[in-house]
């Protein structure tokens, strides 16, 4: 008889994600018994009803990923937390990669992230994936669209997500620090819709500009105006 997998709670902040969310929830079925908490920031497209119909626990919170993520984490019961964007789909093999991470003797003191991938065939997507891989390898800076897996003990120890309107992922990863960050052996596939809508390089330049402003100490509420 196989032992039950560790208790995993998945927190998904959502805003008008009814189109993208089903694929993410389908992928999460690869971890039997996972607690899935969808934190809705005021959707008008039926996101909350869709999530509830799929068996998720649905919470309402003010709009803003930092606020939504913090609210979701506070409501979960699992000893392990996986934070995931609504339009990010864990690729096949993700559950095995998570299981391998949890089997590490030092897992309780580490945080794992998925390899960034886009659901696009354009050459720009491959270039952006390579740039993100460099950012993670050299700067130790995975973003929220790569997921984040860590124990509740570690999450609480570093102070969790702060209620920021933007850059909440960078803020938490910086507090975790390079030595605690571990790449998971699987990808997380994110929708390329925003890059197609805004322009591949324009969107990337905007993201880089926001990161630079953050490091210069500009308040997140002002960075949010640049991000759009």
C-alpha positions in Angstrom: 0.0 0.0 0.0 1.5 3.4 -1.1 1.7 6.0 1.6 -0.4 9.1 1.2 1.4 12.1 -0.2 2.2 15.0 2.1 -0.6 17.4 2.8 -0.2 20.1 0.1 -2.2 23.3 0.0 -2.2 25.2 -3.3 -3.0 29.0 -3.2 -4.2 30.6 -6.4 -4.9 34.4 -6.6 -7.4 35.0 -9.4 -9.0 38.0 -11.1 -11.2 37.3 -14.2 -9.4 34.0 -14.8 -12.4 31.9 -15.9 -10.7 31.1 -19.3 -7.3 30.1 -17.9 -8.1 28.6 -14.5 -9.6 25.2 -15.7 -6.3 24.1 -17.3 -4.4 24.9 -14.1 -6.9 23.0 -11.9 -6.8 20.0 -14.3 -3.0 19.8 -13.9 -3.3 20.0 -10.1 -5.3 16.8 -10.1 -1.9 15.1 -10.3 -1.6 15.6 -6.5 -4.4 13.5 -4.9 -6.0 15.2 -1.9 -4.4 18.6 -2.5 -6.3 21.5 -0.8 -6.9 24.1 -3.5 -7.7 27.6 -2.3 -8.7 30.2 -5.0 -8.6 33.7 -3.7 -10.8 35.9 -5.9 -10.0 39.6 -6.2 -13.4 40.7 -7.5 -13.9 38.9 -10.7 -16.8 39.6 -13.0 -16.5 36.7 -15.3 -17.6 33.8 -13.0 -14.2 32.8 -11.8 -15.3 32.2 -8.2 -18.3 30.1 -9.3 -16.2 28.1 -11.6 -13.6 27.4 -8.9 -16.3 26.4 -6.4 -17.9 24.1 -9.0 -14.5 22.4 -9.4 -14.3 21.7 -5.7 -11.9 24.5 -4.7 -12.3 26.5 -1.6 -13.0 30.0 -2.7 -12.2 33.1 -0.7 -12.8 36.8 -1.5 -10.1 39.4 -0.9 -9.3 42.9 -2.0 -7.6 43.0 -5.4 -3.8 42.7 -5.4 -1.7 39.5 -5.6 0.1 40.2 -2.3 -3.1 40.7 -0.4 -4.8 37.6 -2.1 -1.8 35.3 -1.5 -1.5 36.3 2.1 -5.2 35.7 2.7 -5.1 32.3 1.0 -2.1 31.2 2.9 -3.7 32.1 6.2 -6.8 30.0 5.3 -4.9 26.8 4.3 -4.4 23.8 6.5 -1.6 21.8 4.8 2.0 21.6 6.0 3.3 22.5 2.5 2.3 25.5 0.5 2.4 25.9 -3.3 1.6 29.3 -4.6 0.6 29.4 -8.3 -0.8 32.0 -10.7 -4.2 31.2 -12.2 -2.8 31.2 -15.8 0.2 29.1 -14.9 -0.1 25.3 -15.6 2.3 22.9 -14.0 3.7 20.7 -16.8 3.5 16.9 -16.8 5.9 15.5 -14.2 5.4 18.4 -11.8 4.0 16.1 -9.0 7.1 13.8 -9.3 9.3 16.9 -9.1 7.5 18.1 -6.0 7.7 14.7 -4.4 11.4 14.6 -5.0 11.8 18.0 -3.4 9.8 17.0 -0.4 12.0 13.9 0.0 15.1 16.0 0.5 16.3 15.9 4.1 16.6 19.7 4.1 13.2 20.4 2.3 11.7 22.0 5.3 14.4 24.8 5.1 14.2 25.3 1.3 11.8 26.8 -1.3 11.3 25.4 -4.7 10.4 27.0 -8.0 9.5 25.7 -11.5 11.3 26.4 -14.8 9.6 29.2 -16.7 7.9 28.3 -19.9 5.3 30.0 -22.2 2.5 28.4 -24.2 3.7 30.0 -27.4 5.6 28.8 -30.5 7.1 32.2 -31.4 10.9 32.6 -31.2 10.4 35.5 -28.8 9.0 33.1 -26.3 12.1 30.9 -26.4 14.3 34.0 -26.0 12.3 35.1 -23.0 12.5 31.7 -21.4 16.3 31.7 -21.8 16.4 35.2 -20.2 14.3 34.1 -17.3 16.6 31.0 -16.8 19.6 33.4 -16.7 17.8 35.6 -14.2 17.1 32.7 -11.9 20.6 31.2 -12.2 22.6 34.4 -11.8 20.3 36.6 -9.8 18.4 33.9 -7.8 15.1 35.7 -8.7 12.3 33.4 -9.8 9.0 35.3 -10.2 5.5 34.3 -9.1 4.6 32.8 -12.5 7.1 30.1 -11.7 5.3 29.0 -8.6 6.7 28.8 -5.2 6.8 25.7 -2.9 7.8 25.8 0.7 6.8 24.5 4.1 4.4 26.4 6.3 7.2 26.6 8.9 9.5 28.4 6.5 6.8 30.6 5.1 5.9 31.8 8.6 9.6 32.2 9.6 10.3 34.7 6.8 7.1 36.6 7.3 5.0 35.3 4.4 3.6 37.5 1.6 3.2 41.1 2.4 0.0 42.9 1.3 1.7 44.7 -1.6 0.0 45.7 -4.8 3.0 44.6 -6.9 6.4 42.9 -6.5 5.1 40.7 -3.7 7.0 37.8 -5.3 10.3 39.6 -5.5 9.9 40.8 -1.9 9.3 37.2 -0.6 12.1 35.6 -2.6 14.6 38.2 -1.5 13.7 37.5 2.1 14.2 33.8 1.5 17.6 34.4 0.0 19.6 32.5 -2.6 20.7 29.7 -0.3 17.2 28.6 0.4 16.0 28.6 -3.3 16.0 25.3 -5.2 14.9 24.7 -8.8 12.3 22.0 -9.2 12.7 19.4 -12.0 9.7 20.5 -14.0 8.3 23.4 -15.9 5.3 25.7 -15.2 3.7 26.9 -18.4 2.3 30.4 -18.3 0.0 32.0 -20.8 1.7 34.3 -23.3 -1.4 36.4 -23.8 0.0 39.4 -21.9 3.2 39.5 -24.0 1.2 39.1 -27.3 -1.2 41.9 -26.2 1.5 44.4 -25.0 4.3 43.4 -27.3 7.0 40.9 -26.5 9.8 43.4 -25.8 7.6 46.2 -24.5 6.2 43.9 -21.9 9.6 42.5 -20.9 11.1 46.0 -20.7 8.2 47.1 -18.5 8.8 44.2 -16.2 12.5 45.0 -16.0 11.8 48.6 -15.3 9.5 47.7 -12.4 12.2 45.5 -11.0 14.7 48.4 -11.2 12.3 50.8 -9.5 11.8 48.2 -6.7 15.5 48.0 -6.1 15.7 51.8 -6.1 13.2 51.9 -3.3 10.2 53.2 -5.2 7.0 52.4 -3.3 5.0 49.4 -4.9 1.9 51.5 -5.2 3.8 53.8 -7.6 5.4 50.9 -9.5 1.9 49.5 -10.0 1.1 52.6 -12.1 4.0 51.8 -14.4 3.1 48.1 -14.6 -0.5 48.9 -15.7 
